Amino acid sequence: MEFIIIIYILLFIIIGLIAFSILQLKLAGIKVKDFWSFIQANQMLDKLYAFSKRYQAMSQQEQIIFLSEAEKVFEAFDKIPDMVWEDEYRKYSQVVDTYKDIRLSRWNMKNISNNK
């Protein structure tokens, strides 16, 4: 009997913590869905950051995948206030720079092939 009471108390505490977290997100003006996509995008940012260090050696297909995944990360990060992810700014900035470089190189290649 005591074991069941302890389980109920723990469940009540867990549900209370979850409700408090959701309330804090709402007070900060963040939707729970947006915050969840931000968490997933933050994990993807780490992978993209690793790729951004070696983007010169990427194949065309890897560049396309990088561009599409980076756009998803940018969308998720845009929905969250900057102060939440300021610790990740260096990685985000590196990914943005690589994104711009790849877009520029692909645009140049397209223009070169169109001028021939």
N, C-alpha and C positions, 0 to 999 in steps of 0.2 A: 504494500500500500504506500509506503513512504517513497518507494522508487517511482511510482506513477505520479505522485505529487511533485517530485523533483523534475520529472520530465515535463509536466505541465508548466511549471515555473520557468524552466529553460526555454520552452517554446514561446511562452508569453514574452520573455525578455528578447528573444530573437525577433519576434514579430514587432515588438516595440522599437527595436533598433532599425529594422527595415523601414517602418513607418516614419521614424525620425529622419532617416536618410532621405527618403522621398520628400518629406516636408522641407528639408534644407535645400534640396534641388529646386523645388517649386519656388521657394523664397528667393533663390538666386536667379530665377527667371529661366531655368533650364528644364526642358522636357526630359522625362526619364528615357524616352526612346532616343533622343539626341545624345544624352549622356552615355547610353549603352553603345551607340554607334561611335562615339568619341573614344571609348575604351578599346573597341575593336580597331579603330583607325590608329590609335596610339601603338598597338602591337604591329600593325602594318607599317607604321612610320619607322620602326626599328629595322624592319627588313629593307625598306626602301633606302634608308640611310646607308646600310651596308652596300646596296647596289650602287648608290650614287657615288661612292668612292671609286668605283671602277667602270663608270659609264662609258668611257672611251672604248672599252673592249666589248661592249654589248652588241649583240646581233640586232638586226632590224626588228625581229619579232620580240626580243627582250625589251627593246626601246618602246615598242607599242604597248606592251604589258605594263612597263614602268609608267608610261604616261597615263594609262587608264586607271591604274591603282593610285597614282599620285592625285589624280583629280578627285577620286573618292575620298582620300584622306583630307584634301583641301576643303571639300564640302563639309565633312564632319567637324573639322577644326573651326570652320567659320561659324558654326552654330553655338560654339562654346566661348564664353568670355576669355580674353587673353590671359587674365591672371590665373586661370586654372591650369593652363599648359605652358606657362612661362619657363618652366624647367626644361621643356623639350624644344625651346626656341632654336637652339643651335642646330639640332637635327632637322627641324622643320625648314630652317633657312637653307641648309645644304640641299635638301630635297627640292626646294623651290628653285634654287640656282641650277641644279642638274636638269630639272624639268624645263627651264627656260633654254638651257644650252641644247638639249635634245630637240625641242620644238624649233629652235633657230636652225640647227643643222639639217633637220628634215625639211624645213621650208626652203633653205638654200639648195638642197639636193633637188627638190621639186622644181624650183625656178631654173636651175641649170638644165634639167631634163626637158623642160618646156621650151627653153630657148634654142635647143638643138634642132 
